Amino acid sequence: MSQEKVVPVHLTDDLDKISDDSKAKVLQQERKTSDPDFEDKIELKYEDCPEKTGFAYPSWKKWTIISVIFVIQCSMNLNASLYGNAVTGLVKQFHISGQAARVGQCVFLVAYAFGCELWAPWSEEFGRWPIMQLSLGLVNLWQIPVALAPNYGTVVVCRLLGGLSSAGGSVTLGMVADMWDADNQQYAVAYIVLSSVGGSVIGPVIGGFIEKNLSWHWCFWVQLIFGGATQVVHFIFVPETRTTILLDREARRRRKAGETNIYGPNEMHSPRISLKEVLTIWYRPFEMFVTEPIVLCLSLLSGFSDALIFTFLEAYTPVYKQWGFGDVATGLAFLPLLIGYFIAYFSFFPGIRSQRIKRAADPDSLQPEARLWWLLFTVPFLPLGLFGFAWTSLGPGYGIPWIAPMIFSTLVGIANYAIYMATIDYMIASYGPYSASATGGNGMSRDFLAGIAAMYSTPFYEVFPGKYTLAWPTTILAIIGIAVAIPVYLFYWKGPAIRARSKFAQTLAADGKASAGAGGRGMSTASQGGQRGMSIRRRSMVPPGTLAQGEKSANHMEMA
């Protein structure tokens, strides 16, 4: 460990107008002025004790941790999807329309979209473990007044609070990036993406049994039971993974052992996080969503794909009712979607393995667009599956067997998983330290559009008269699916040119040149500060390449 020399600089109140290096010096100078003992304090950095961080965990421990995270993601998505099976009971209990009863599902998903972003800064500063425990505890708490609600207003308000309380991908995939660097985390990311999309299917599958045999209250008691068990498992089996927190702990241990001048990264800076940094973290996903064509188009594709699942939650009942399906059978009809998710999950393995081999031979051999390659072949399954589902939903009157729409829904499942996985993976590779904000836009789009879908789905499948009432709505969705899939091919062939015009990509390019000019040692200031965009104090505490996941959660990616 060595103490960085503080170069005297002219202090300025306008830090936004100076470079990152100068900013670091200014912050150091201010810290020295406010703390007389600053010169005697030595910051413990990643390279001083890599064995104490999550990157050094053995493989079995890493996969145990993300398996628990897998369950957490399933639990969070179960909270969104199981609500659909309570709608009929809510209508009868509170004498409201079916459309009004779906407001509870809509507000949860929309609040979830923003809740994930609101939790992001705090898992950086205080650690993944306490923030996840707090989030799980609050979500579980809000289930109780919903299940015991004396009126429908209570249901809506508590569902809104439950969505805001859901940390989601801002913490879960941040933990993946705490344990794997950007070039080696694709298998883990694929696993967590499976939990995110799969959790949405679990809800209607078990919801059919609940709707047939129990009252609507049990839709929320089951969520509480699942969530409570998940929280206990997380409490017992998941340790802290956040690098800065682990370094703080090691620094305290060393001070107790006699190294009295060793301090962790959080201990070297006060306050730990400023209001401006929090606002920057919250604002940047919206900025990138609006200004970055890659983020906008791929997020809309991903969001549209996810909204389809919540559209299906409403469409399946009238479609399969034609074959005499009851509540349980209709719920089980969602299993082909889950089969599609698993097929798509395993289909990514050969490509991931091939890319890892090529990067090992030459780290610069692959452009980020290589991560879209498999999506070129799987994204057509989205409109194809929708067209097929549309015209096989005409029913037995046309000699169509019930398994036909299920086969096409499997294709939709393949496409839905592939879209989410590939777009997340591409944004990580394209935006480096800004990818947390890029993928945050992706996650917000998925949850927000899914929430809107909860409101339009049923009327959408009732608006067309005649014998094609069920076929035309899904046909329209298929046509939209073609439109939103086209940018995938555009970005694959023209991605480098598009990224070259991006202000974030230009920053990364300049950063790469600076790093090369310095002999390629470690990360440059921008990359090292990327955990929080402008937070300089985090430099040199994680291994090169680690921060490619994002400034927001030290590596967060949003998943609903």
Summary of the structure (lengths in Angstrom):
residues: 560
radius of gyration: 24.5
end to end distance: 40.3
largest distance: 84.7
contacts: 2080
relative contact order: 0.15
helix: 75%
strand: 1%
